[in-house]
Amino acid sequence: QVQLVESGGGLVQPGGSLRLSCAASGITFSIYTMGWFRQAPGKQRELVAAITRDYSTNYTDSVKGRFIISRDNAKNTVYLQMNSLKPEDTASYYCNAHLFFNRYWGQGTQVTVAS
């Protein structure tokens, strides 16, 4: 059974930082592309950042220079370090594991950026 369990969300002031974690089980973690998506109320889910098995990364333009995605294959965990947070980063953040036709999702963790 595949499980992706996110943690690290919460309430933070503008300009603050959070680190999200996603622990995976039930998959050969090291060969999957791992990603973070987010969905704000009334908006479509969007890709925030992804990291491949070869550690190549890509980011949506709005988070470049502020967010960093990383992975620890020994811990089956992917991270999203979020710095200089803005109110528009407020959303539910979802972990995703992708390999060919296989795609798995976590349950999501809420990030709220407000003063």
C-alpha positions in Angstrom: 0.0 0.0 0.0 1.4 3.3 -1.1 1.4 6.2 1.5 2.6 9.7 1.2 2.4 11.6 4.5 2.9 15.3 4.5 3.8 17.4 7.5 5.2 20.9 8.3 2.3 23.1 7.3 0.9 25.8 9.5 0.4 29.6 9.9 3.3 31.9 9.2 3.6 35.6 8.8 4.6 37.1 5.4 8.3 36.9 4.9 8.6 33.8 7.1 9.7 30.3 6.3 8.3 26.8 6.5 9.7 23.4 5.6 7.3 20.8 4.4 8.2 17.1 4.5 6.6 14.1 2.7 7.5 10.6 3.9 6.8 7.9 1.4 6.2 4.2 1.9 5.1 1.3 -0.4 7.2 2.5 -3.4 10.8 2.3 -4.5 11.2 5.9 -3.6 14.6 6.5 -5.3 13.3 6.0 -8.8 10.2 8.2 -8.6 9.9 11.8 -9.6 8.7 13.6 -6.5 6.7 16.8 -6.6 4.8 19.4 -4.6 1.6 20.8 -5.8 -0.7 23.3 -4.2 -4.3 24.3 -4.5 -5.9 27.5 -3.2 -9.7 27.8 -2.8 -11.4 28.3 -6.1 -8.2 27.6 -8.1 -6.8 24.7 -9.9 -4.1 22.5 -8.5 -0.7 23.6 -9.7 2.8 22.2 -9.7 5.0 24.1 -7.4 8.3 22.1 -7.7 9.5 18.7 -8.7 12.7 16.7 -8.4 13.6 13.7 -10.5 15.5 10.5 -9.6 18.6 12.3 -11.0 18.0 15.3 -8.7 17.0 17.6 -11.5 14.6 20.2 -10.3 12.1 22.6 -11.7 9.9 25.2 -10.2 6.9 27.3 -11.1 8.0 30.9 -11.8 6.2 32.4 -8.8 8.4 30.4 -6.3 11.8 30.5 -8.1 14.4 31.9 -5.8 12.3 31.4 -2.7 11.5 27.6 -2.5 13.9 24.7 -2.6 12.9 21.1 -3.2 15.2 18.3 -2.0 15.0 14.6 -1.4 16.7 12.1 0.9 16.4 8.7 -0.6 17.8 7.1 2.6 14.7 8.4 4.4 12.2 8.1 1.6 11.4 11.7 2.1 11.0 14.8 0.0 11.2 18.3 1.4 10.0 21.7 0.3 11.8 24.6 2.0 9.7 27.7 1.6 11.3 31.1 2.3 10.1 34.7 1.9 6.5 33.4 2.0 3.8 35.6 0.6 0.0 35.7 1.2 -0.5 34.3 -2.3 1.4 31.1 -1.2 -1.6 30.3 1.0 -2.9 26.9 -0.2 -3.1 23.2 0.6 0.1 21.6 -0.4 0.2 18.1 -1.8 3.0 15.6 -2.2 3.1 13.6 -5.4 5.0 10.6 -6.6 5.2 9.9 -10.3 6.7 7.1 -12.4 5.4 6.4 -15.9 1.6 5.8 -15.5 1.8 5.6 -11.7 0.9 8.7 -9.7 0.2 8.9 -6.0 -0.9 11.7 -3.8 -0.7 12.6 -0.2 -3.5 13.9 1.9 -2.3 17.5 1.9 -1.1 20.0 4.4 -2.4 23.5 4.8 -0.1 26.5 4.6 -1.5 29.9 5.5 0.5 33.1 5.2 -1.1 35.9 7.0 -0.3 38.6 9.6 
